[in-house]
Amino acid sequence: MSLAYRKLDPSQAWGCLVANLVLLPGLGSLFAGRLIEGIGQIILAAGGLYLTTAWFNWFVQEKLLRGQPITDLGPQFKRALAGFAFLGISWLWALVSSLLIMRSARSSVPPKI
């Protein structure tokens, strides 16, 4: 597998942007041939999603389903905050990658005469 970036036309670059920002951070980067960036973004997003979901699962089971009063957010809440941060960082990284993909696709199109 080559580590070179793929040459994309603007419509493909838009598809990468949508995949990165709507579906999964890193997916559009992978489609654009940016292997290292894409894998890094996916790992960061998956880790953030895991930490956030683990806390949410605990919170629903312990506090909401058992009817206990909500006096604290639990011992896992700091991990959930880290998960939110990981998700945010991966999304911002995907945004920057998407803008770079869009720029390179725009510059590869020959000018119309």
C-alpha atoms as one frame of an Amber mdcrd trajectory, in Angstrom:
protein
   0.000   0.000   0.000   1.342   3.360  -1.001   1.653   6.216   1.478   1.159
   8.775  -1.296  -1.956  10.909  -1.224  -4.578  10.171  -3.852  -5.390  12.801
  -6.465  -9.017  13.746  -5.961 -11.408  15.904  -7.878 -13.497  18.435  -5.902
 -16.573  16.181  -5.692 -14.496  13.361  -4.201 -12.950  15.839  -1.764 -16.456
  16.852  -0.658 -17.223  13.185  -0.065 -14.124  12.899   2.108 -15.183  15.986
   4.062 -18.642  14.522   4.706 -17.190  11.151   5.700 -14.739  12.838   8.083
 -17.190  15.199   9.736 -20.474  13.288   9.682 -19.723   9.561   9.617 -16.450
   8.980  11.466 -13.402  11.181  11.958 -10.620   9.655   9.878 -12.785   7.808
   7.376 -12.548  10.560   4.768  -8.827  10.860   5.388  -8.452   7.158   4.628
 -10.472   7.572   1.436  -8.128  10.391   0.416  -5.118   8.123   0.879  -3.917
   9.770   4.086  -3.337   6.495   5.907  -1.477   7.671   9.021  -3.811  10.630
   9.632  -6.918   8.529   9.072  -5.865   5.739  11.411  -4.835   8.244  14.085
  -8.163  10.056  13.860 -10.132   6.801  14.020  -8.172   5.538  17.036  -8.635
   8.841  18.865 -12.362   8.931  18.080 -12.872   5.277  19.031 -11.058   5.763
  22.331 -13.135   8.828  23.120 -16.337   7.052  22.201 -15.407   4.080  24.387
 -14.630   6.217  27.453 -17.773   8.295  27.049 -20.034   5.312  26.420 -18.602
   3.355  29.358 -19.436   6.201  31.732 -22.896   6.717  30.219 -23.655   3.000
  30.572 -22.589   3.062  34.233 -24.595   6.228  34.882 -27.794   4.807  33.377
 -27.458   1.494  35.231 -26.472   2.879  38.625 -28.402   6.101  38.831 -31.377
   6.007  36.515 -32.474   2.354  36.424 -31.959   1.730  40.147 -33.685   4.954
  41.067 -30.811   6.264  43.154 -30.624   9.999  43.717 -28.172  11.787  41.449
 -25.782  13.344  43.930 -22.624  12.904  41.888 -21.612  11.901  38.406 -19.594
   8.910  39.541 -15.978   7.888  39.665 -15.742   7.423  35.907 -16.793  10.977
  35.049 -13.210  12.243  34.663 -12.630   9.504  32.103 -15.820  10.561  30.326
 -14.500  14.127  30.140 -11.274  12.794  28.653 -13.389  10.839  26.172 -15.256
  13.990  25.169 -11.904  15.732  24.710 -10.596  12.861  22.547 -13.726  13.022
  20.399 -13.401  16.793  20.030  -9.722  16.610  19.130 -10.327  13.863  16.583
 -13.158  15.873  15.020 -11.031  19.036  14.814  -8.136  17.050  13.356 -10.539
  15.582  10.779 -11.784  19.095   9.973  -8.261  20.356   9.329  -7.481  17.269
   7.223 -10.680  17.777   5.264  -9.836  21.396   4.523  -6.374  20.354   3.327
  -7.939  17.656   1.138 -10.332  20.238  -0.310  -7.456  22.647  -0.995  -5.351
  20.008  -2.758  -8.334  18.906  -4.869  -9.049  22.504  -5.861  -5.428  23.111
  -6.864  -5.302  19.944  -8.985  -8.183  21.078 -11.225  -6.959  22.827 -14.373
  -8.319  26.351 -14.868 -11.241  26.808 -17.261 -10.560  28.987 -20.265
